[in-house]
Amino acid sequence: MRVWVLILALFAVPAVKADVTIRFIANEGVYITNGETAVLIDALAWNSYDGRYALASDEARVAMIAGDPVYENVVALLFTHIHGDHFDPEGAAEYLLAQSDGTVAASPQITNAMLNGQIELSPQDIQRIFPVELTADAPGPWHHPIFDFIEGAWIFHREGVDNITWHVELDGISILHLGDTQPQIADFSVWDDTEFDVILYPYWFAQMPPGQAFLESRPESRAIAFHIPAIATPLTIRAGLGDREYFFQEGQEVVIETP
């Protein structure tokens, strides 16, 4: 009888709840995972612009492309815009070659750069590249054709540069990655009907009234700054951000409890 009680008790134990982790890589690069499914945003970049912006370490870059720890289970490589501190065409192509189930989604500026890059991709690889064809007049949201927890929307960064902001929702945790949005010009209305648990924003939002106003309009969201210049120090970061939360060191993580 005691044996059966023990067996029933084991079956009654609920599954362990996996929380959502955001791991910082460099500049605006992040790895978002619930332990089973993950995405990378702006994670593979190549140009530090003479050391102004940090790039991923060689070890992190190799692991992200191969899907090795701690960057397992990546189903989508997402990019905000074509600047070299956010996007590397060769790195994105290498990811597709290494991970047969992986996908890439980004503006046509980026996807065309991949197709015209130095690494040749097969027709099967190219089928896993999804151009996000959005503009100021048609900002989206755009829905990923395979993964319904991913959507993107166009918000202004710089004239002639398409900036796709990304919304990822895993296990009820809603995260917005703003790329290099310029708040003094940006139209945020594309996300008016979406609630966010976390907003990842470029540090200059905290120094510009329109950026501050956007963050204050979402008081329920945990706001985390990034894109902080590599030469910054704790003193200069605090001078610019005050007590605001930020990402700066590779490997920093925040864990968000799922509902």
C-alpha positions as a Markdown table, in Angstrom:
| # | Residue | x | y | z |
|---|---|---|---|---|
| 1 | Met | 0.0 | 0.0 | 0.0 |
| 2 | Arg | 2.8 | 2.4 | 0.9 |
| 3 | Val | 4.4 | 1.7 | -2.5 |
| 4 | Trp | 1.3 | 2.8 | -4.3 |
| 5 | Val | 1.0 | 6.0 | -2.2 |
| 6 | Leu | 4.5 | 6.9 | -3.1 |
| 7 | Ile | 3.9 | 6.3 | -6.8 |
| 8 | Leu | 0.7 | 8.4 | -6.8 |
| 9 | Ala | 2.6 | 11.2 | -4.9 |
| 10 | Leu | 5.3 | 11.2 | -7.6 |
| 11 | Phe | 2.8 | 11.6 | -10.4 |
| 12 | Ala | 1.1 | 14.4 | -8.5 |
| 13 | Val | 4.2 | 16.6 | -8.3 |
| 14 | Pro | 3.7 | 19.6 | -10.7 |
| 15 | Ala | 6.2 | 20.3 | -13.4 |
| 16 | Val | 8.9 | 22.7 | -12.4 |
| 17 | Lys | 8.0 | 26.2 | -13.7 |
| 18 | Ala | 10.7 | 27.7 | -16.0 |
| 19 | Asp | 11.1 | 31.4 | -15.8 |
| 20 | Val | 12.2 | 33.6 | -18.6 |
| 21 | Thr | 15.8 | 34.8 | -18.7 |
| 22 | Ile | 17.3 | 37.7 | -20.5 |
| 23 | Arg | 21.0 | 37.4 | -20.9 |
| 24 | Phe | 23.0 | 40.4 | -22.1 |
| 25 | Ile | 25.7 | 39.9 | -24.8 |
| 26 | Ala | 27.0 | 43.2 | -25.9 |
| 27 | Asn | 25.7 | 46.6 | -27.1 |
| 28 | Glu | 22.1 | 45.7 | -27.8 |
| 29 | Gly | 22.6 | 42.0 | -28.1 |
| 30 | Val | 20.4 | 39.8 | -25.9 |
| 31 | Tyr | 19.5 | 36.1 | -25.6 |
| 32 | Ile | 15.9 | 35.5 | -24.3 |
| 33 | Thr | 14.9 | 32.0 | -23.2 |
| 34 | Asn | 12.4 | 30.1 | -21.2 |
| 35 | Gly | 14.8 | 27.1 | -21.0 |
| 36 | Glu | 13.2 | 25.3 | -24.0 |
| 37 | Thr | 12.9 | 28.0 | -26.7 |
| 38 | Ala | 15.2 | 31.0 | -27.3 |
| 39 | Val | 15.8 | 33.9 | -29.6 |
| 40 | Leu | 18.8 | 36.2 | -30.2 |
| 41 | Ile | 18.3 | 39.8 | -31.0 |
| 42 | Asp | 21.2 | 42.0 | -32.4 |
| 43 | Ala | 23.6 | 39.4 | -31.0 |
| 44 | Leu | 25.9 | 38.8 | -33.9 |
| 45 | Ala | 27.6 | 42.1 | -34.9 |
| 46 | Trp | 31.0 | 42.8 | -36.4 |
| 47 | Asn | 31.8 | 46.6 | -36.2 |
| 48 | Ser | 32.7 | 48.3 | -33.0 |
| 49 | Tyr | 33.2 | 51.6 | -34.8 |
| 50 | Asp | 36.8 | 52.0 | -33.5 |
| 51 | Gly | 36.0 | 50.5 | -30.1 |
| 52 | Arg | 33.0 | 52.8 | -29.4 |
| 53 | Tyr | 30.6 | 49.9 | -28.9 |
| 54 | Ala | 31.3 | 46.5 | -27.4 |
| 55 | Leu | 31.0 | 43.3 | -29.5 |
| 56 | Ala | 30.4 | 39.7 | -28.2 |
| 57 | Ser | 33.4 | 37.8 | -27.0 |
| 58 | Asp | 34.9 | 35.2 | -29.4 |
| 59 | Glu | 33.6 | 32.5 | -27.0 |
| 60 | Ala | 30.1 | 33.8 | -27.0 |
| 61 | Arg | 30.1 | 34.3 | -30.8 |
| 62 | Val | 31.1 | 30.7 | -31.4 |
| 63 | Ala | 28.5 | 29.4 | -28.9 |
| 64 | Met | 25.7 | 31.5 | -30.4 |
| 65 | Ile | 26.4 | 30.3 | -33.9 |
| 66 | Ala | 26.8 | 26.6 | -32.9 |
| 67 | Gly | 23.9 | 26.6 | -30.4 |
| 68 | Asp | 26.3 | 25.6 | -27.6 |
| 69 | Pro | 25.8 | 26.4 | -23.9 |
| 70 | Val | 24.7 | 28.9 | -22.8 |
| 71 | Tyr | 23.0 | 29.8 | -26.1 |
| 72 | Glu | 21.0 | 26.6 | -26.8 |
| 73 | Asn | 17.5 | 26.3 | -28.4 |
| 74 | Val | 17.7 | 29.4 | -30.5 |
| 75 | Val | 14.9 | 29.2 | -33.1 |
| 76 | Ala | 15.1 | 32.8 | -34.4 |
| 77 | Leu | 18.0 | 35.2 | -35.0 |
| 78 | Leu | 16.4 | 38.7 | -35.1 |
| 79 | Phe | 18.1 | 42.0 | -36.1 |
| 80 | Thr | 16.8 | 45.6 | -35.6 |
| 81 | His | 18.8 | 47.3 | -38.3 |
| 82 | Ile | 21.8 | 47.1 | -40.6 |
| 83 | His | 24.4 | 49.0 | -38.7 |
| 84 | Gly | 27.5 | 46.9 | -38.0 |
| 85 | Asp | 27.2 | 47.1 | -34.2 |
| 86 | His | 23.9 | 45.3 | -34.5 |
| 87 | Phe | 24.2 | 43.0 | -37.5 |
| 88 | Asp | 26.9 | 40.8 | -39.2 |
| 89 | Pro | 25.8 | 39.2 | -42.5 |
| 90 | Glu | 28.5 | 36.5 | -42.2 |
| 91 | Gly | 27.6 | 35.6 | -38.7 |
| 92 | Ala | 23.9 | 35.3 | -39.6 |
| 93 | Ala | 24.7 | 33.1 | -42.5 |
| 94 | Glu | 27.0 | 30.9 | -40.4 |
| 95 | Tyr | 24.2 | 30.5 | -37.9 |
| 96 | Leu | 21.8 | 29.2 | -40.6 |
| 97 | Leu | 24.4 | 26.8 | -41.8 |
| 98 | Ala | 25.1 | 25.5 | -38.3 |
| 99 | Gln | 21.5 | 25.2 | -37.1 |
| 100 | Ser | 19.2 | 23.5 | -39.5 |
| 101 | Asp | 16.1 | 24.6 | -37.7 |
| 102 | Gly | 17.1 | 28.2 | -37.2 |
| 103 | Thr | 15.5 | 31.2 | -38.8 |
| 104 | Val | 16.5 | 34.8 | -39.5 |
| 105 | Ala | 14.1 | 37.7 | -39.5 |
| 106 | Ala | 15.0 | 41.3 | -40.3 |
| 107 | Ser | 14.4 | 44.2 | -42.7 |
| 108 | Pro | 15.1 | 43.6 | -46.4 |
| 109 | Gln | 18.2 | 45.8 | -46.0 |
| 110 | Ile | 19.6 | 43.0 | -43.8 |
| 111 | Thr | 18.3 | 40.0 | -45.6 |
| 112 | Asn | 19.6 | 41.3 | -48.9 |
| 113 | Ala | 23.0 | 41.8 | -47.3 |
| 114 | Met | 22.9 | 38.2 | -46.3 |
| 115 | Leu | 22.0 | 36.9 | -49.7 |
| 116 | Asn | 24.7 | 39.1 | -51.3 |
| 117 | Gly | 27.3 | 38.2 | -48.7 |
| 118 | Gln | 30.5 | 36.2 | -48.8 |
| 119 | Ile | 28.9 | 33.0 | -47.6 |
| 120 | Glu | 26.9 | 31.0 | -50.1 |
| 121 | Leu | 23.5 | 29.7 | -48.8 |
| 122 | Ser | 21.5 | 26.9 | -50.3 |
| 123 | Pro | 17.9 | 27.3 | -51.4 |
| 124 | Gln | 16.9 | 25.4 | -48.2 |
| 125 | Asp | 18.8 | 27.9 | -46.1 |
| 126 | Ile | 17.3 | 30.9 | -47.9 |
| 127 | Gln | 13.8 | 29.6 | -47.2 |
| 128 | Arg | 14.5 | 30.2 | -43.5 |
| 129 | Ile | 15.3 | 33.9 | -44.0 |
| 130 | Phe | 12.2 | 36.1 | -43.6 |
| 131 | Pro | 12.3 | 39.7 | -44.8 |
| 132 | Val | 10.3 | 42.1 | -42.6 |
| 133 | Glu | 8.9 | 44.5 | -45.2 |
| 134 | Leu | 7.7 | 47.4 | -43.0 |
| 135 | Thr | 7.8 | 51.1 | -43.5 |
| 136 | Ala | 6.8 | 54.3 | -41.7 |
| 137 | Asp | 3.5 | 54.2 | -43.6 |
| 138 | Ala | 3.0 | 50.5 | -42.9 |
| 139 | Pro | 4.8 | 50.0 | -39.6 |
| 140 | Gly | 3.2 | 46.6 | -38.7 |
| 141 | Pro | 3.1 | 44.7 | -36.6 |
| 142 | Trp | 4.7 | 41.9 | -38.6 |
| 143 | His | 4.1 | 38.3 | -37.4 |
| 144 | His | 6.7 | 35.6 | -37.7 |
| 145 | Pro | 5.3 | 33.0 | -40.1 |
| 146 | Ile | 6.5 | 30.1 | -37.9 |
| 147 | Phe | 6.7 | 31.3 | -34.3 |
| 148 | Asp | 3.6 | 33.2 | -33.1 |
| 149 | Phe | 5.4 | 34.5 | -30.1 |
| 150 | Ile | 7.5 | 36.8 | -32.2 |
| 151 | Glu | 6.4 | 40.0 | -33.9 |
| 152 | Gly | 8.1 | 43.1 | -35.2 |
| 153 | Ala | 7.2 | 46.8 | -35.9 |
| 154 | Trp | 8.9 | 49.6 | -37.7 |
| 155 | Ile | 9.9 | 52.7 | -35.6 |
| 156 | Phe | 12.2 | 55.5 | -36.7 |
| 157 | His | 15.9 | 55.4 | -36.1 |
| 158 | Arg | 17.6 | 57.3 | -39.0 |
| 159 | Glu | 16.6 | 58.4 | -42.4 |
| 160 | Gly | 17.2 | 55.6 | -44.9 |
| 161 | Val | 17.7 | 52.9 | -42.2 |
| 162 | Asp | 14.8 | 50.5 | -41.4 |
| 163 | Asn | 14.7 | 49.9 | -37.6 |
| 164 | Ile | 12.5 | 46.9 | -36.6 |
| 165 | Thr | 11.6 | 46.8 | -33.0 |
| 166 | Trp | 10.9 | 43.3 | -31.7 |
| 167 | His | 8.2 | 42.0 | -29.3 |
| 168 | Val | 8.9 | 38.5 | -27.9 |
| 169 | Glu | 6.4 | 36.8 | -25.6 |
| 170 | Leu | 7.4 | 33.6 | -23.8 |
| 171 | Asp | 5.3 | 31.9 | -21.2 |
| 172 | Gly | 3.3 | 35.0 | -20.7 |
| 173 | Ile | 6.3 | 37.3 | -20.3 |
| 174 | Ser | 6.2 | 40.1 | -22.9 |
| 175 | Ile | 9.5 | 41.8 | -23.9 |
| 176 | Leu | 10.0 | 44.8 | -26.2 |
| 177 | His | 13.4 | 45.4 | -27.8 |
| 178 | Leu | 13.5 | 49.0 | -29.2 |
| 179 | Gly | 16.6 | 48.8 | -31.3 |
| 180 | Asp | 18.0 | 52.3 | -32.0 |
| 181 | Thr | 14.7 | 54.1 | -31.9 |
| 182 | Gln | 14.9 | 57.9 | -31.7 |
| 183 | Pro | 12.2 | 59.0 | -29.3 |
| 184 | Gln | 12.1 | 62.6 | -30.4 |
| 185 | Ile | 10.8 | 61.5 | -33.8 |
| 186 | Ala | 9.4 | 58.0 | -33.2 |
| 187 | Asp | 5.7 | 57.1 | -33.4 |
| 188 | Phe | 5.1 | 54.4 | -30.7 |
| 189 | Ser | 1.4 | 54.0 | -31.5 |
| 190 | Val | 2.1 | 50.7 | -33.3 |
| 191 | Trp | 2.6 | 49.2 | -29.8 |
| 192 | Asp | -0.3 | 51.0 | -28.1 |
| 193 | Asp | -2.4 | 47.8 | -27.7 |
| 194 | Thr | 0.5 | 45.7 | -26.4 |
| 195 | Glu | 1.5 | 45.3 | -22.7 |
| 196 | Phe | 5.1 | 44.7 | -21.8 |
| 197 | Asp | 6.7 | 43.2 | -18.8 |
| 198 | Val | 10.2 | 44.4 | -19.9 |
| 199 | Ile | 11.3 | 47.2 | -22.2 |
| 200 | Leu | 14.9 | 47.1 | -23.5 |
| 201 | Tyr | 15.8 | 50.7 | -24.6 |
| 202 | Pro | 18.8 | 52.6 | -25.9 |
| 203 | Tyr | 20.3 | 54.6 | -23.0 |
| 204 | Trp | 19.6 | 58.0 | -24.7 |
| 205 | Phe | 15.9 | 57.5 | -23.9 |
| 206 | Ala | 16.7 | 58.4 | -20.3 |
| 207 | Gln | 18.4 | 61.7 | -21.4 |
| 208 | Met | 15.6 | 62.9 | -23.7 |
| 209 | Pro | 12.2 | 64.1 | -22.6 |
| 210 | Pro | 10.3 | 62.2 | -25.3 |
| 211 | Gly | 12.1 | 59.0 | -24.3 |
| 212 | Gln | 11.5 | 59.6 | -20.6 |
| 213 | Ala | 7.8 | 60.2 | -21.4 |
| 214 | Phe | 7.5 | 56.9 | -23.2 |
| 215 | Leu | 9.1 | 55.0 | -20.4 |
| 216 | Glu | 6.9 | 56.8 | -17.8 |
| 217 | Ser | 3.8 | 56.0 | -19.9 |
| 218 | Arg | 4.6 | 52.3 | -19.2 |
| 219 | Pro | 5.1 | 52.3 | -15.4 |
| 220 | Glu | 4.2 | 48.6 | -15.2 |
| 221 | Ser | 7.1 | 47.7 | -17.4 |
| 222 | Arg | 10.6 | 46.9 | -16.1 |
| 223 | Ala | 12.8 | 49.3 | -18.2 |
| 224 | Ile | 16.4 | 48.3 | -18.8 |
| 225 | Ala | 18.9 | 50.5 | -20.7 |
| 226 | Phe | 21.6 | 49.2 | -23.1 |
| 227 | His | 23.7 | 50.4 | -26.1 |
| 228 | Ile | 26.0 | 52.1 | -23.6 |
| 229 | Pro | 29.4 | 53.1 | -25.1 |
| 230 | Ala | 32.1 | 50.5 | -24.3 |
| 231 | Ile | 34.4 | 53.2 | -22.7 |
| 232 | Ala | 31.7 | 54.1 | -20.1 |
| 233 | Thr | 32.5 | 53.7 | -16.4 |
| 234 | Pro | 30.2 | 53.1 | -13.5 |
| 235 | Leu | 30.5 | 56.8 | -12.7 |
| 236 | Thr | 29.6 | 58.1 | -16.2 |
| 237 | Ile | 26.8 | 55.5 | -16.5 |
| 238 | Arg | 25.2 | 56.7 | -13.3 |
| 239 | Ala | 25.6 | 60.3 | -14.4 |
| 240 | Gly | 23.6 | 59.5 | -17.5 |
| 241 | Leu | 21.1 | 57.0 | -16.1 |
| 242 | Gly | 20.8 | 57.8 | -12.4 |
| 243 | Asp | 19.3 | 54.9 | -10.6 |
| 244 | Arg | 17.9 | 53.3 | -13.8 |
| 245 | Glu | 18.6 | 49.6 | -14.5 |
| 246 | Tyr | 21.0 | 48.9 | -17.3 |
| 247 | Phe | 22.9 | 46.2 | -19.2 |
| 248 | Phe | 26.7 | 46.7 | -19.7 |
| 249 | Gln | 28.7 | 43.5 | -18.9 |
| 250 | Glu | 28.6 | 40.4 | -21.1 |
| 251 | Gly | 26.7 | 37.7 | -19.2 |
| 252 | Gln | 24.5 | 39.9 | -17.1 |
| 253 | Glu | 21.1 | 38.3 | -16.6 |
| 254 | Val | 17.7 | 39.1 | -15.3 |
| 255 | Val | 15.2 | 36.4 | -14.6 |
| 256 | Ile | 11.5 | 37.2 | -14.9 |
| 257 | Glu | 9.0 | 35.0 | -13.1 |
| 258 | Thr | 6.4 | 33.5 | -15.3 |
| 259 | Pro | 2.7 | 33.8 | -14.2 |
